[in-house]
Amino acid sequence: MKSLPALLSVAILSAAAAAQGYVYEQPMDPNGGTLRPCQLWIDPTGQNDLDSDAIAWEDFKLPQTTTIARLRWWGETAPPLGFQVSFFNQDPNTVAVQPDIFAPGSGPISEDIYTSFTQTAVPGGMSRFEVALVTPLIFNANTRYFVSAVGLTPIPFAEWKWAANSTGPNGTFYWVRGMHTYMHLPESRAMELATFAGWPVGTPFCFGDGSSGACPCGNLASAGRGCANSTGVGAILEGFGTAVVVADTVVLTARNCPPAKVGIFLSGHTSVGGLPFGDGLRCLGGGLMRLGAVTSNAAGVATSNMSLSIREGLLGGEQRHYQYWYRDPIGPCGHGFSLTNALSVQW
C-alpha cells in the first residue's frame, strides 16, 4: 500500500491541538462523486430482507492513539429512519483490507442507530451529516479500523447513497445482498473523525506578519498569528465545533499567549483593517461585544467558556468576527497588552 500521506489529506495536529480538533479528513468529491447505495430495508413486520440491501465499510488509520467522539459523512438526504453507524476492527485473519465480520464471534466494536443528527446541505444536492457518538471510542495509532454509515428505510427498494472520496487509501469494502458477494470498490467514502471539540470553524484573518498592516513596533510574527508578544511568537485564535445556532458547540481557543494572564474574547459585526492597538492589531468593529474574561493557563492557552450564540443572541444566517485581547505586561512594545489574529464565523 502506498504511504497514507501521499493518498489522503489527514489532519495531523500538534500535541496541543490534537485534544481539540479533528484528526482524520476524507471529504466529499465535487457534487458527491461516485455515489453508492448503502441502506437496509426495515420491514415493518420484522421478518424480511431485500436484495437491494447494501452496506459499505470505509477503513481508516490514525497517526496517534486518539479518543474519537464525533463523526461526519456525506451523501443523499437522510432516509426516514436515520442511520446505523458501526465501527469495526480489521479482520485479524487476513492481510486484505476488510472488516472483522466473518469469523465466529466477530462483529462491530460499537453499533448505534442515530435518528437525531445535524444535516447540512452542500453543493451537488448532497448533505453533510454529523453526530456525537453515543460512546466515544479510543483508536490505537497506526491500526486499521472501519466505519459504516447505513441508511435505514421502511420503504421497499428505496436507496440512500453514500458520497465518494477519490483519494482515500484503499477504496471501499462493499456488500449487496442480491449479489451474494463482497467486493472492493475503487473509490473511498466521504467521512471525517474528530475529538470532543469537533471540526475547525471560521476563517482566520488579520495577521501580524505585515499582510494586514504594520505591527506597532516592528514586532512581526509568522503567518497565521497576531503580532509577536513576550513569548517571542504571536498568539493564534482558532475555533472548533459546529456553528449552528440550534446545535452550537463552537469553542474559541487562543494559543501562544503569555501564561497566567487575563484576556477577553471579543465579537464584532464587522471586520476592519489591522489597526495598531497596544502591542497588536485591532481587527473588529461594529457593535463590539465582550464575551467574557478568561485567564490563560500555564501553557498560554485560553478557551471560551460560554455558548457564543446565546451570549450574542444570534438567530442564524449571521456572520460574526472574533478576537482575543490579552494582557502582556512585558510585551515588546511596552503597552501591556496585545491581540491574537481574528476569526470570521458564518452562523
GIKAFEN-V365161 format. One record per residue. RES is the residue in one small letter. PHI is phi in whole degrees, 0 to 359 (none if undefined). PSI is psi in degrees with one decimal (none if undefined). OMEGA is omega in whole degrees, -180 to 180 (NA if undefined). Layout:
RES/PHI/PSI/OMEGA ; RES/PHI/PSI/OMEGA
//
This chain:
m/none/139.6/177 ; k/294/162.0/-179 ; s/295/142.9/-178 ; l/301/-45.6/-179 ; p/299/-28.1/-179 ; a/286/-18.5/-174 ; l/248/-19.6/-167 ; l/219/138.8/175 ; s/276/101.9/-179 ; v/249/131.2/179 ; a/279/95.7/178 ; i/268/106.7/-170 ; l/266/158.3/172 ; s/293/163.7/-179 ; a/301/-35.4/-179 ; a/291/-35.5/-175 ; a/269/-20.3/-173 ; a/298/-29.8/-179 ; a/282/-4.2/-173 ; q/247/-35.9/-167 ; g/241/-161.3/-176 ; y/281/156.9/-175 ; v/233/-9.0/-180 ; y/211/128.3/-175 ; e/230/121.5/177 ; q/218/72.7/-169 ; p/285/170.4/-176 ; m/291/138.9/170 ; d/296/158.9/178 ; p/308/128.6/179 ; n/61/16.9/175 ; g/101/-16.5/180 ; g/63/-147.5/180 ; t/279/104.5/-179 ; l/283/145.0/178 ; r/230/130.8/175 ; p/302/137.0/180 ; c/208/86.3/-174 ; q/204/160.4/173 ; l/234/133.9/173 ; w/280/126.4/178 ; i/260/98.4/-179 ; d/296/122.4/179 ; p/304/-25.2/178 ; t/275/-10.5/179 ; g/75/17.8/-172 ; q/248/-30.0/-165 ; n/241/157.7/171 ; d/244/172.2/178 ; l/234/149.9/176 ; d/296/-21.1/-180 ; s/280/-8.4/178 ; d/303/135.9/-178 ; a/212/146.8/179 ; i/224/133.8/175 ; a/246/138.8/176 ; w/241/129.8/179 ; e/249/129.9/-178 ; d/269/157.4/177 ; f/203/155.6/171 ; k/228/145.3/177 ; l/251/145.5/-178 ; p/285/-15.6/177 ; q/211/153.9/180 ; t/299/126.4/-170 ; t/216/144.0/171 ; t/271/117.8/180 ; i/263/129.5/-177 ; a/236/-10.4/-178 ; r/222/147.8/180 ; l/227/138.6/171 ; r/238/147.5/171 ; w/207/163.3/-176 ; w/238/147.7/176 ; g/175/-163.2/179 ; e/289/167.9/179 ; t/309/144.2/-172 ; a/304/140.5/175 ; p/287/165.7/-171 ; p/299/-32.4/-174 ; l/257/10.7/177 ; g/85/-149.8/-172 ; f/227/146.3/168 ; q/258/115.8/-179 ; v/252/126.6/-177 ; s/227/147.4/174 ; f/239/143.0/-176 ; f/225/152.8/166 ; n/283/163.8/167 ; q/293/141.2/175 ; d/300/118.2/-176 ; p/284/-8.4/-175 ; n/263/8.6/-179 ; t/207/155.6/174 ; v/272/-8.5/178 ; a/294/151.7/-180 ; v/278/94.9/180 ; q/206/146.5/-178 ; p/288/160.4/-178 ; d/279/82.0/-176 ; i/231/0.9/-171 ; f/254/-39.8/-175 ; a/287/152.9/176 ; p/305/132.3/180 ; g/85/-3.7/179 ; s/284/168.4/-179 ; g/158/-174.1/-175 ; p/288/150.6/169 ; i/294/-42.9/176 ; s/210/153.0/179 ; e/207/121.1/-177 ; d/221/151.2/176 ; i/259/129.5/-178 ; y/245/112.2/173 ; t/258/-7.4/177 ; s/239/123.1/-177 ; f/199/163.8/174 ; t/270/127.2/179 ; q/239/123.8/-178 ; t/237/127.9/178 ; a/291/137.6/178 ; v/228/164.9/-177 ; p/304/152.4/179 ; g/88/12.0/-178 ; g/73/13.4/-179 ; m/267/172.0/176 ; s/230/149.5/172 ; r/253/130.3/-178 ; f/249/146.4/179 ; e/216/135.4/176 ; v/224/151.5/164 ; a/270/124.2/-176 ; l/299/139.6/177 ; v/303/-42.9/177 ; t/232/109.8/176 ; p/303/146.1/-174 ; l/237/142.1/176 ; i/265/122.8/178 ; f/248/131.5/-178 ; n/283/151.2/-179 ; a/297/142.5/172 ; n/55/36.9/180 ; t/235/133.9/-177 ; r/279/130.8/174 ; y/231/173.2/179 ; f/225/150.2/173 ; v/230/145.2/178 ; s/227/131.1/175 ; a/240/109.0/-172 ; v/246/124.5/176 ; g/289/143.0/-179 ; l/244/127.8/-176 ; t/223/141.9/174 ; p/269/2.7/-175 ; i/261/118.7/-179 ; p/303/133.7/176 ; f/68/4.2/173 ; a/290/144.3/-178 ; e/242/148.1/164 ; w/238/131.0/-174 ; k/248/132.6/180 ; w/271/131.4/-178 ; a/286/166.7/-172 ; a/252/158.5/166 ; n/230/117.9/-172 ; s/276/-3.5/-177 ; t/248/7.2/178 ; g/298/163.6/-168 ; p/285/-33.3/-168 ; n/223/14.2/-176 ; g/73/-161.3/-175 ; t/240/131.2/170 ; f/277/132.0/-164 ; y/216/148.1/179 ; w/218/138.1/172 ; v/232/126.4/-174 ; r/302/-45.1/-175 ; g/291/-18.4/179 ; m/270/-13.2/177 ; h/56/37.9/-179 ; t/205/160.7/173 ; y/252/152.0/-176 ; m/207/168.2/171 ; h/251/129.4/175 ; l/267/150.1/-175 ; p/290/-31.9/-179 ; e/261/157.9/179 ; s/266/176.0/-180 ; r/257/149.2/-177 ; a/278/118.5/-180 ; m/198/160.4/177 ; e/218/151.9/178 ; l/237/145.9/-179 ; a/214/161.6/174 ; t/281/-168.6/-177 ; f/302/-34.1/-174 ; a/286/-23.6/179 ; g/95/-153.9/-172 ; w/259/155.3/176 ; p/301/141.1/175 ; v/233/154.8/174 ; g/88/166.1/179 ; t/242/115.3/180 ; p/289/147.7/177 ; f/204/175.1/177 ; c/61/78.4/-174 ; f/256/155.9/-180 ; g/268/30.3/179 ; d/257/10.8/-179 ; g/95/-11.2/-178 ; s/283/-17.8/-178 ; s/242/15.8/-177 ; g/122/158.0/-177 ; a/286/133.3/173 ; c/293/152.7/-167 ; p/305/-37.1/-178 ; c/230/35.3/-179 ; g/73/17.8/-177 ; n/274/62.3/-179 ; l/293/151.3/176 ; a/238/173.9/176 ; s/286/167.2/-175 ; a/301/146.4/175 ; g/87/7.7/-177 ; r/232/173.2/167 ; g/281/-179.4/179 ; c/299/155.1/-177 ; a/299/140.9/179 ; n/242/-164.6/-175 ; s/290/-12.3/176 ; t/281/-11.1/-178 ; g/97/-8.9/177 ; v/228/171.7/177 ; g/270/154.9/179 ; a/277/146.0/-175 ; i/245/132.8/173 ; l/254/128.4/179 ; e/229/159.1/175 ; g/232/142.2/177 ; f/226/149.6/176 ; g/126/-155.0/-178 ; t/238/118.0/-177 ; a/269/58.4/176 ; v/240/123.4/-171 ; v/304/-41.4/-177 ; v/282/-8.7/179 ; a/218/47.3/-174 ; d/290/119.5/173 ; t/234/17.3/-174 ; v/292/131.4/175 ; v/235/128.8/175 ; l/267/136.4/-180 ; t/229/124.9/175 ; a/254/126.4/-179 ; r/241/161.5/-180 ; n/64/32.4/173 ; c/272/161.8/171 ; p/300/136.8/-178 ; p/292/148.2/174 ; a/57/41.1/177 ; k/236/140.0/-178 ; v/283/147.9/177 ; g/211/172.9/-178 ; i/228/128.1/171 ; f/281/131.5/-177 ; l/243/150.1/175 ; s/232/143.4/177 ; g/221/150.8/178 ; h/283/-26.0/-178 ; t/230/161.8/174 ; s/254/152.1/178 ; v/230/159.8/174 ; g/298/153.7/-177 ; g/303/112.4/180 ; l/254/127.0/180 ; p/307/129.9/-178 ; f/206/111.7/-173 ; g/62/-133.8/178 ; d/268/9.1/-176 ; g/227/-157.6/-180 ; l/237/130.6/175 ; r/272/131.6/-173 ; c/238/0.0/-175 ; l/248/152.6/175 ; g/206/-179.8/174 ; g/67/89.5/177 ; g/67/49.8/180 ; l/302/137.7/179 ; m/228/135.3/173 ; r/274/126.6/-176 ; l/261/5.1/176 ; g/123/145.8/179 ; a/274/136.4/179 ; v/222/134.4/178 ; t/266/131.8/179 ; s/294/150.1/180 ; n/275/-172.2/-176 ; a/295/-20.5/178 ; a/267/3.7/179 ; g/78/28.1/-180 ; v/248/131.6/176 ; a/237/134.6/-175 ; t/233/134.4/179 ; s/298/148.1/-173 ; n/233/34.1/-180 ; m/207/165.0/173 ; s/285/115.2/-178 ; l/295/-41.1/-177 ; s/295/-37.7/178 ; i/289/-45.0/-179 ; r/300/-37.5/-178 ; e/268/-6.3/-180 ; g/66/39.9/-176 ; l/285/146.7/179 ; l/251/-6.0/-176 ; g/97/152.5/-178 ; g/75/11.3/-178 ; e/251/155.4/176 ; q/247/136.4/177 ; r/229/153.6/-180 ; h/240/139.3/-173 ; y/232/153.3/177 ; q/202/154.8/178 ; y/245/122.7/-179 ; w/254/120.7/-171 ; y/225/153.9/177 ; r/286/141.5/177 ; d/211/76.6/-171 ; p/302/-28.0/-178 ; i/246/32.8/180 ; g/296/164.1/-172 ; p/294/-25.1/-176 ; c/259/-8.4/175 ; g/83/10.6/180 ; h/275/-16.5/176 ; g/90/-1.9/178 ; f/204/163.6/180 ; s/205/-174.6/-178 ; l/219/156.0/173 ; t/283/-179.8/162 ; n/297/177.6/178 ; a/250/163.9/-178 ; l/223/127.6/178 ; s/257/127.5/-178 ; v/236/127.5/174 ; q/266/117.1/-179 ; w/268/none/NA
//
